[in-house]
Amino acid sequence: MNTTVSRETLTALATIATSTLTTLLYKRGLRNVFVQGARPLRTGQRMVGPAYTLRYIPAREDLDGVDAFLDPRHPQRVAVEEIPEGAVLVMDCRGDTTVASAGSILATRMQVRGVAGIVTDGGLRDATSIAALEIPAWCSGPSAPTNLIRHHALDINAPIGCGGVPIYPGDIMVGDDDGVVCIPAHLAADIARDAVEMNRYEEFVLERVRSGASVIGLYPLTTEENRALYEDWLRQAS
């Protein structure tokens, strides 16, 4: 499904925690949206953008020698050069962290090209150098060996699985310190709208809890008393 997500929606999603997004997606019946194993190389970064995918299959010795990179159409290099500005490179490494899926030179090239982020369920080499860049990156761990040892880059911008999550090109990837969530593109606007309301209510809840209120009947909201308090809080905040 090819759905264009507005800049307004992306801007809103950039402010929403992945914990909130996973809850809202769960309410719509989507349970498997959080990329397992992908951790930020540096905390405090945020990421949002449409997925641009790269799929690796297991390497084969007669195809994946070190001279494979001499081919100017090597899919990994092509992906780095053709990923659109503002997109997120999402790599399917089958959860294999024994080798890297990219390194600091490719990450730097993508930063210069305006790429929004890097997500892989495999490893990244030169992890300290990538962490020092402006482009945010999530991976399953640092790994020094070159990808050719274990990976054969194959499909570009096709459906993949990353960290156990099905990811289609154009799905919206959102990352924070907890990890990365994948939002189907056709749901992004609705999720962004509902997330703003959810954040507003949780702000009210935190104020109440800090003042000594019980979470029962408050979180989730199930009593008329708390509903009236929330509506009054909204009026005072407006």
C-alpha positions in Angstrom: 0.0 0.0 0.0 1.6 3.3 -1.1 0.4 6.0 1.3 1.9 9.5 1.4 2.3 10.7 5.0 2.2 14.4 5.5 5.0 16.4 7.0 2.5 17.5 9.7 1.9 13.9 10.8 5.7 13.2 10.8 6.3 16.2 12.9 3.7 15.1 15.4 5.0 11.6 15.6 8.5 12.9 16.3 7.3 14.1 19.7 5.6 10.8 20.7 7.2 8.1 22.8 7.4 4.6 21.2 5.7 3.3 24.3 2.7 5.4 23.5 2.7 4.4 19.9 2.9 0.7 20.7 -0.1 1.0 23.0 -2.2 2.9 20.3 -1.3 0.3 17.7 -2.2 -2.5 20.1 -5.6 -0.9 20.5 -6.0 -1.4 16.7 -5.0 -5.0 17.0 -1.3 -4.7 15.9 0.9 -6.5 18.4 4.1 -7.0 16.5 5.4 -3.5 15.7 8.4 -3.1 18.0 11.8 -4.0 16.4 13.3 -6.5 18.7 17.0 -6.1 19.6 17.4 -2.7 18.0 19.1 -0.4 20.5 20.2 3.2 20.0 23.9 3.7 19.6 23.5 7.1 21.5 20.7 8.0 23.8 18.7 11.2 23.6 18.1 11.0 19.8 14.7 10.9 18.1 13.9 9.6 14.6 10.9 9.6 12.3 10.7 8.8 8.6 9.4 6.4 6.0 11.2 3.1 5.7 13.5 2.4 2.8 14.5 -1.2 3.1 17.5 -3.4 2.3 17.4 -7.2 2.7 20.4 -9.4 3.3 20.3 -13.2 2.8 23.1 -15.5 4.0 26.4 -15.0 2.1 27.8 -17.6 -0.2 31.6 -17.9 -0.6 31.7 -17.8 -4.4 29.6 -14.6 -4.6 30.6 -12.6 -1.5 34.4 -12.2 -1.6 35.9 -8.9 -0.7 35.9 -7.9 -4.4 32.0 -7.9 -4.4 32.2 -4.2 -3.6 33.9 -3.5 -6.9 30.5 -3.8 -8.5 29.0 -0.3 -8.7 25.6 -1.9 -8.5 26.2 -3.7 -5.3 22.8 -3.3 -3.5 24.2 -2.0 -0.3 26.0 0.8 -2.0 23.0 1.5 -4.3 20.7 1.7 -1.2 23.0 4.3 0.4 23.1 6.4 -2.7 19.5 6.2 -3.7 17.6 6.3 -0.3 15.5 9.5 -0.4 16.2 12.4 1.9 14.2 12.1 5.1 13.8 8.3 4.8 15.1 5.7 7.2 17.3 2.8 6.0 15.9 -0.4 7.6 18.1 -3.5 7.1 17.0 -7.1 7.4 20.0 -9.1 8.8 18.0 -12.0 10.1 19.0 -11.0 13.6 22.6 -11.9 12.9 25.0 -9.7 14.9 28.2 -11.7 14.1 29.1 -9.2 11.4 28.2 -5.6 10.6 25.5 -4.4 8.2 27.1 -1.0 7.7 29.9 1.2 9.0 30.8 4.8 9.7 31.6 5.7 6.1 28.2 4.7 4.8 26.5 6.3 7.8 28.4 9.5 7.1 27.3 9.4 3.4 23.7 9.0 4.4 23.9 11.8 6.9 25.3 14.1 4.2 22.4 13.1 2.0 19.8 14.0 4.6 18.7 10.4 5.6 16.6 10.4 8.8 18.1 7.3 10.5 19.5 3.8 10.4 17.8 0.7 11.8 19.1 -2.8 11.7 18.5 -6.1 13.5 22.2 -6.9 12.9 25.4 -5.2 13.9 27.1 -1.9 13.0 30.8 -1.5 12.8 32.7 1.7 13.9 29.9 2.0 16.4 31.6 4.8 18.4 32.1 6.9 15.2 28.5 6.4 14.1 27.3 7.3 17.6 29.1 10.6 17.2 27.3 11.5 14.0 24.1 13.5 13.8 22.3 10.7 12.0 20.6 8.4 14.7 21.2 4.7 14.5 19.7 1.6 16.1 21.2 -1.8 16.0 21.5 -5.1 17.9 25.1 -4.4 18.9 28.5 -3.3 17.7 30.2 -5.8 15.4 33.5 -5.3 13.6 33.6 -7.9 10.8 32.5 -6.9 7.3 29.0 -7.8 6.2 30.3 -9.9 3.3 31.4 -12.6 5.7 27.7 -13.5 6.6 25.5 -11.3 4.4 24.6 -11.1 0.7 22.8 -7.8 0.0 19.8 -8.5 -2.3 16.5 -6.7 -2.3 16.1 -2.9 -2.1 12.9 -1.3 -1.0 10.9 -4.5 -0.8 9.0 -5.9 2.2 11.4 -7.3 4.8 11.4 -8.6 8.4 13.6 -6.6 10.8 13.7 -7.6 14.4 10.8 -9.9 13.8 8.6 -7.1 12.5 7.1 -7.0 9.0 8.2 -3.8 7.4 6.9 -2.5 4.1 8.5 0.4 2.2 6.9 3.6 3.3 5.9 2.4 6.7 6.8 5.1 9.3 9.7 4.3 11.6 9.8 6.1 14.9 12.8 5.7 17.2 13.7 6.9 20.7 15.7 5.6 23.7 13.4 2.6 24.1 13.8 1.4 20.5 12.0 1.5 17.2 8.4 1.1 16.3 7.0 0.6 12.8 3.6 2.3 12.0 1.8 1.1 8.9 1.7 4.2 6.7 -2.1 4.2 6.3 -2.5 4.4 10.1 0.1 7.1 10.7 -2.2 10.2 10.7 -4.8 8.5 13.0 -2.1 7.3 15.4 -0.5 10.8 15.5 -3.9 12.4 16.2 -4.7 9.9 19.0 -1.2 10.1 20.5 -1.6 13.9 21.1 -4.8 13.2 23.1 -3.2 10.3 24.9 -0.2 12.4 25.9 -2.5 15.1 27.2 -4.4 12.6 29.3 -1.2 11.0 30.7 0.1 14.5 31.7 -3.1 14.9 33.7 -2.6 11.4 35.2 1.0 12.1 36.3 -0.1 15.3 38.0 -2.8 13.4 39.9 -0.5 10.5 40.8 2.2 12.9 42.1 -0.4 14.5 44.3 -1.2 11.1 45.8 -4.1 9.8 43.7 -4.7 6.1 43.1 -4.3 4.8 39.6 -7.5 2.8 40.0 -10.3 4.4 38.0 -7.8 6.9 36.7 -5.5 4.9 34.5 -7.3 3.8 32.5 -10.1 6.3 33.0 -13.2 4.4 34.3 -14.9 6.6 36.8 -17.1 9.6 36.3 -15.3 11.4 39.1 -12.0 11.3 37.3 -13.6 12.1 34.0 -15.0 15.3 35.5 -11.6 16.2 37.0 -10.0 15.7 33.6 -12.5 17.8 31.8 -12.0 20.5 34.4 -8.2 20.2 34.0 -8.6 20.6 30.2 -10.7 23.7 30.6 -8.1 25.3 32.9 -5.3 24.4 30.6 -7.0 25.9 27.5 
